[in-house]
């Protein structure tokens, strides 16, 4: 393709983006205009099929700088992903297909929701890791079913975020050679020049993380093309440092930080169009020859997928196809759930359950942030990534969770991540994206309360249950024993559009007095009841056993009591009033017991017995006594 044509295509993107932001009176024109030249050349390399955005062997394109939606939606409109010109005109408007930041499942072609800077880089690493795992299961020495690339566009802000260090370190360590990071190095952030806040040598940083580093003029089509071509053949992950100018082509605002997050203005846009040889009176306009060039993606992509399907049929790929089908179609009926017949920590029961799932479900994989012996998340005899199913993330919680988000969206995978519950603080932004996007990631969080014991208050979660229960579309399970733990997993496996968290104890918990088959699927259930009960005790996890002991003591005083176990508060609040009233009797005194902050319990409870301070360093039993979680202490509070 001639560079004259490329220039016209790039300028078309620039002015679509500028017009979108101007019409919305909101948005970010600078990055789309600066990246337009790169986007045109990348279009020539990207293997994708607008007719089938879910083709598994497509290249993935992640926009870590999610604010560059003027570029993103322009590309998906031009490529033919179902966006119309009216969708661009409705940019950032209520119920449009073109929201302010890209949202997976909302706009066709968007691979993952981005916007919080840095997460997109980790997502790209996750897509690459997913492809390496699936490839290891289905590829052979003579035929590859999975052989695509992962591209990620990022900016200065992405690389300043700590998650980018974590994720890129993992990528280099695992030699993810199909990962290509294109760094829009315009040296501008909202406050001004990056000289205000960063002076490190990016080349040396990535070389030290075992990446290949290329550099080009981000507005020179031939240099961009050469860099991408080289990156595709490298044996390491590659970063292309593309030196660009923010708001390229925007006249007096070219290169200015004022172009980052505000409309350019009608006069500036008109002058820019005129300087580029475009009609300044035309808005949201694309010449027919430009549209024809971009829309080649439809037929080219369809042909690529057809060739891939033909390759599957003609090559001796029987075993590979069967392996891919097994990954894509998990059969949960094959799981042989373990039996539990003694008191045990739910981190232990959870580990046994996870191993049972892994034996039956080949797409179940994951790892811990250097805590698998404590989290009990090692999948026994399952090998190490990429050929095996145990991933060693290192002490990188934020990157771990963002990587696993992408692995879950890759296609035929059901991944988990794990750490101590208190360290969920480090990955909260990724958990939020999982909830917002509807990603079925399984979060394993052990050491769930002051029961952590001697490690003290820095390691004892207090506010965390409340925090994650407040997160929409996120389901927190805190099982009281192994049987509840199984019921939690049975429910979570079916929740394909939501993340689940398993909050498990370090200390042993007694077996509940009766079977709970099916009961936990409603989030809470009546575990023990008395006729004409005057009080309902509610609890989760380790406090359920305590509630049962309190009931026993009250019964000796001729006080009839019901006990409700609530393994998943988030599901319970979704139940209708009739079910809730059937287990939490309206005419009883309602008391919640939980060794956490617990303020959310006021939705049901008249009184809450909970933590109102941080913990302390001592054996777990002493801590429960100190903070009032003993039978005598609770009886006194109830009296």
Buried (B, 14 or more C-beta within 10 A) or exposed (E): EEBEBBBBBBBBBBBBBBBBBBBBEBBBBBBBBBBBBBBBBBBBBBBBBBBEBEBBBBBBBBBBBBBBBBBBBBBBBBBBBBBEEEBBBBBBBEEBBBBBBBBBEEBBBBBBBBBBBBBBBBBBBBBBBBBBBBBBBBBEEEBBBBEBBBBBBBBBBBBBBEBBBBBBBBBBEBBBBBBBBBBBBBBBBEEBEBEEEBEEEBBEBBBEBBBBBBBBBBBBBEBBBBBBEBBBEBEBBBBBBBBBBBBBBBBBBBBBBBBBBBBBBEEBBBBBBEEBEBEBEEBBBBBEEBBEBBBBBBEBBBEBBEEBEEBBEEBEBEEBBEBBEBBBEBEEEEBEBBEBEEEBBBBBBBBBBBBBBBBBBBBBBBBBBBBBEBBBBBBEEBEEBBEBBBBBBBEBBBBBBBBBBBBBBBBBBBBBBBBBBBBBBBBBBBBBBBBBBBBBBBBBBBBBBBBBBEBBBEBBBBBBBBBBBEBEBBBBBBBBBBBBBBBBBBBBBEBEEBBBBBBBBBBBBBBBEEEBEEBBBBBBBBBBBBEEBBBBBBBBBBBBBBBBBBBEBBEEEEBBBBBBBBBBBBBBBEBEEEBBEEBBBEEBBBBBBBBBBBBBBEEBBEBBBBBEEEBBBBEBEBBBBBBBBBBEBBBEEBE
